[in-house]
C-alpha cells in the first residue's frame, strides 16, 4: 500500500510517499482490532509539531503520521463489533497517512450516512479537543461568554457549534474575511478580525468592559499575555495550542481571580474519552455538529498540506485523500 513515511525529524520535505507493507488485523488481545480502507485523513497542527521532532510525544522512527481518518471496514479481528463494509471514522489513533489502517476498535466509530468521509476525518482530534476544553476543563455554563481566538480552523468551528448549541454567547476571531463569514454562519454572535488594530478593545466593548468568562486559545505564544486582560472576573483561560513561549504578567490574572488551564488530549483519561465520544455521537445524530472542509490534498501532497495548515487565515479543516 502507499503511505507517508517519516524517517527523520525536520520540515515537510522529510515526509516521503512510499510503498509499505499493508497492515494486518492483530491476533486476539484486550481490544479487538479492525482493518480500515482509508478514504480521507484529517491533518492536525500537532502532526506538524511531531514531524519536526519538537513535540512532547515522539514516535519511533520511521513512522507513519496522523491520527484521524475515515473509511470502510476491510476486515475485522476476533471479537469485533464491526462488520466489513461498514462506514467509520477514527479519532486520535496512529498511522493515518496511509491507504489502510489497523486500529483498536475503541478508536473507531460508525459514520452516519449524512456525513462524507472527509467530514468523518475532520471529527477526531478537533471535535474531541473542543468538547474537552468546554465541558471537562472550563466546565461552561449556559449564558456565559466564550471568546475563541482562531475560530475559523477545525477546532474553532467545533467550538462555535458546540457553544452555540449549549447556550453560550460566542465571540470568535479569524484572520480572513471568508473565515469570519464562516464563523458568523456557524452561529457566533460577534466575529472580529484578529489582524485589525484595536480588536482587543472591541472585545472589551462588546462585553461591557467585563471580558469573556471563558477564552479558548489556539496561539498562546501570540495572545496569552493579552488574554490575561480580556478574561472576566473568575473566568477561565484554556490553552489548546501554542507554537512557542508566552510572556505573561500573573498580576493581571490574580486581580481577576481567574484561572489558566492547559491540556493535551493524549492525557485525557478513559472516562473522559468515553464521555467525549458519547457527546460527539449525540451532536452528530442531531446534526448540531457538522465539520466544514476547507481544502483537500492528495496523500502524496502531504508536505503541501503541512505548510498550509500553519499559514494564517484558517478556513475549515484540511484533508488528505489516498
N, C-alpha and C positions, 0 to 999 in steps of 0.2 A: 504494500500500500504506500501511498505518498503521505509525507508528513513534514513538518518543520522541525529541524533538529538544531539545538544549540550545543556546540562543542566547547565554547569558551565564552567568558564574560565579555561584554562590550556593547557597542551600538547596534542599531537594527541590522547592520550588514552581517553580524555573526549568525543570523538565522538562515539556515540552508534548507532548500526544498529538496528532499531526498526520498529514495526508496528505502523503506524499513520493513522489518517483519510485521505481519498482521498479528495483533494480539489474540490470545485465546481466552475463553472463559475458564476461570480457575476451577480447580477441584473443590469439593465441599469445604466450607470454612464457617466461621461465626456469622458472616453475612453473605448471602448468595450474590453472585456476580452475573452481569449481563454483558453481551457484546452489542454495541450500538453502531450502526452505519450512520456516520455524521453527515448532516445536511447543512448545518450552519454553526458557526463558532462565535462566541462573544469575545471581543477584545476589551480588556480592562487595563487601566493605568498601571496596576501593580504588575501586570505581565511585563511591562517595560522596565520597571524597577528591578524585578527578579532577573531579567535577562542581562541587565547591566552589572549584576553582582553586588548591588548596593542595598538590596532588600534584607529585612531581618531573617527571612527564610530563604535558604539557598539549597536547591535540589542538587543531587549528584550529577555531574557532567558525564556524558552528554544527556540531555533531557529534551522532551517534547513540551513546549509551553502550553499554557491555557488551562482554564478550569470550567468554563461554561460552554454548553453546546446544546444542540437539539438534533433529533434524527429519528431513526426507526430501529426497533429492536431486531437484531440479526439472529442472535442465538441467546439461550439462557442456560445458566448453571443449575445444578441440582437445588431444589427447594425454592426457586424464584417464583415470585407472584406475577411476573410479567410474561407475556407471550410474544413469539416472533411476529413482526408486522405492526406492533403497537407503536404509536407516535409518542415520543417522550422528550422531556427537557432535562438537562443535567446541570447541577449547580455546585460550584466550589469543589470540583474534582481535580484531576490531573490529566495531562497529556491530551488536551482537547484539539490542538492544532494538527489534526490528522483525519484520514478518511474513516478510521474506525477507532473506537474506544472500548476498552474492557473496564467496567465500572462496578463498584459495590452498589447494590440496588437501593440502599438507603439514600444515595445521592441522585437517584433517578425518579422522575415524577411524570405521570401521564400528562400529555399535552392536549389541551382542548382543541376541538376541531376548528373553532373560530380564530385560533391563533396560527400564524405562519411559523415555519421553522425558524426564521430569523427572529421573530418576536420571542419564541421559546428560548433561543440562545441569549437573548438580552435580559432574561429574568434573573439568573443565579446570583452572582455577587452584587450587582446594583440594587436589586429589589430586596435582597436579604440585608444588605447594608442599611438601606433606608428604613426598613422595619426595625432593625436592631437599634439604630440611632434614635428613632422617635419613641418607640413604645417600651423598649427594655432599658435603654440608657437614660434618655431625657424624661421618660415617663410622662409624656404630654397629657394635658387635659383639654377638653373641648373649650373653645373660647380663647385659648392662649394665642399669642402672636409668634409666628415662626419666620425667621429670616434664613433663606437658603442662599449661601454665597456660591454661585455657579449652578444655577437651576436648570440649565439647558442641556446638560450631559445626561448620561444614563442614570446615575444615582439621583441627580437633581430632579429629573422628571418623575422618577419613582416617588420621591419625597413630596412633590407637588400633588400628585394624585392621591397618595395616602392621607396627607394632611388635610386636603380639601374635603375628602370623604369623611374624615373624623371630626370635622368642625373647627379646625384651626383657622386663624386669619393668616394668610400666606403672603409673604413678601419674597420675591425672587429677584436675583440679579443675573444678567447674562451680557456677554460682550459683543453680540451681533444683533442686528435688527431681526433677522429670521429666527434666531434663538429666543429673543424676547417675545416675539409674536407667538411662538410655540408655547412658551411658558404661560402667556396670557390665555391661550386657547385651552390649555390643560387646567385652568381654574385659579391661577394666582390672583390675589386681589390687587396687588401692586407689583409692578415689574420695573426694575431700574437698570440703567447701563453702568456696570461697574468700571467702565473705562472713562466715564464722564467726570469732569472735575466737580467736586461738591456732592457726589451722590450719597456719601455717608450723612451729610447734613440733611438730605432729603429723607433718609431712613428715620432720622430723629423727628423730622417734621411730621411725617405720616403716622408716627406712633405717639404724637403729642409730647415729644421730648422724653418719653419714658424708655424707649428702646424695645428690643424684642425679648420675649420670655425665653425663647429657645433660638439659638443660632447654630445651624449645621454648616460646618466649614470644610470646604474642599481643598483650599490652598492656605493652610495655616502659616506657611512661610511668608505669604504676602499680606494676610489680613488679620492675624491673631491679635496684634497689638491694638488695632482699631476696634476689633470685636469687644475687647475689654471695656471700651467706652460706649458700645452700642447695645450691650446686654442690659435688660431691665433689672430692677432690684429683685434679688433672689432668683434670677434667671440662670439658665444653663447653656454653656457653650459646648458643643460636641464636635470634636475634630475627627473627620473621616479621611482626610488626605493632607499631605504636606510633602513638598519636594526639597526641603532644606530646613535650616534653622529658623526659629521665630524669636524675635525680640519682644519681650513683654514687660509691663510695669505692674507688678502684683497689686499695688495700692488701688489701681482702678477697679480690679475685681473685688478686693477686700471692701472698698467703700460701698459696693452694691450688694454685699453679702451673697455674691453669685458664685457659681462653681464651674470648673473646667473638667471636661471628660474627654477621653480618647480611647480608641479601641482598634483592634484588628479582628476581622470576622473569623480568622483562624483560631482565635482564643475563645470563641463562643462555646458554651457548654452544650452537651447533647440535649438537655432540657430546653435550652434557649433555641437551639436549631429546630427542635420539634415544634415549638411554638411559632417560630418564624414560618416554617413550611405550612402549618395549618392556617396562619393568617394570609399568606400569599395565595394558597389554594382558594380560600373564601373570596379574596379580591378578584381572582381570575374568573371564578364562577359567576360572580355578579357583575363582571366586566368593569369594575372600578379601576382595575389595573390593566393597562394597555400599553405595552412597550412601544416606543417610537424609534424607528430605524432611520439613522441619518445617512449612512453611506455603507456600501458593501464593496469588499475587495475579494479577489480570488485568493485561495490559500497561499499560492506562490507569491502573492503580493503582500505577505505579512510584514516585511520591512517598511513598506509604504504606510500600512495601517498603523504601525507603531510610531511613525513620525507624525501622522495625522492626529492621533489621539492626544498628543501633548501640545498641539497648537492651540492658540486662543480661539474663542468663538465656537465652542462646542455646540453641536446640534444633533441631539438624539444619540443613538447607540451605533458604534462601528462594528460591523460583522464581517467575518471571513466565510467564504463558501468553498468547499472542496471541488 
